[in-house]
């Protein structure tokens, strides 16, 4: 279930991004979807057939920790973008 917390965040940011089209929200959205996919792969790798571990509370807390780390990484990216605005230009140039 560690994938559930970043997946919920990813669904919410997908809805927000659909309305705002903000590059910063897009960055966060991609990070959250990556965290959710990582969680699913981790459960499959460890043989948890229905993607549920034996200790659900511990697993959900891991999902919270993963999501917090994603938000911290995203925040650092946003701060770096503010200090070096050419990063945003690079992102816009790379989009299709």
N, C-alpha and C positions, 0 to 999 in steps of 0.2 A: 504494500500500500504506500510505499514511500514515493511512488510516482503520482499519487493522487493530489498532493498539495501543489506541486509545480504545475500539474495538469489543470487544476482549477484556476490557478493564476494565469496560465496560458490562454484559457478560454476567455477569461475576463479581459486580458490585454488584447486579445484578438478582436473582441467587440469594441473596445475603446479605440484601437488602431483603425478599425473600419470607419469610425466617425471622424477621427482627427487626422489620420494619415501622417502622424508625427514620426520622424525618423528615430527619435529616442524611444518611443513606445515600441516601434518595430524591433529595435535592438533588444529591449526587454522581452518582447514576445518570443523572439528566436531563442534567447537564453532559456526561458521557461519551458518552451517546447522541447529543447534539447535535454533539460533536466528530467522532464517527464519520460521522454524516450529512453534516457539512460536508466531510469528506475525500472521500466518495463523489461529492458534487456537484462538488467541485474537479476530480477526475479526469475526470468526464464533461465538464465545461466545457472542459478542456484537450484533449479528443479522445482520451483514453486508453481505447480501446474495452473492454478487459478489466480496467480499473481497475488496471493495472500500469504503472508508469512505466519509463523506460529505465534509470534508476539506482535499483535496489531498495534498496540499503543507505542511500543518501541519503534516500530516501522513508521508510524505516522510522525513521531518526533524526528526521525531521520529525514522525512520529507520536509518538515519545517526547517530543519538545519540546512538542507540542500537549497531550499527556497530563499532562506536568509542569505546564504553565500551568493546565490545568483543576484539578489538585489544589491548586495554590497559591490559585487563586480560590475553590475550595471551602473551603479552610482559613481564608481571610480571612472568608468568610461564617459559618463556625462560630464564629470568635472574635468577630465582631460580634454574633452571636446570644447568646453568653455575656455580653457587655457590655450588651446590650439585649434581655432576654428577650421583650419584646413582639413581636419579629420572629417568634418561633415561634408565638405566638398568632395573628398575622396569617395565617401559612401554614395553620394548622389551620382557621381560619375560612373560608378560601377553598377548601378541599377539598370534594369532593362526597361 
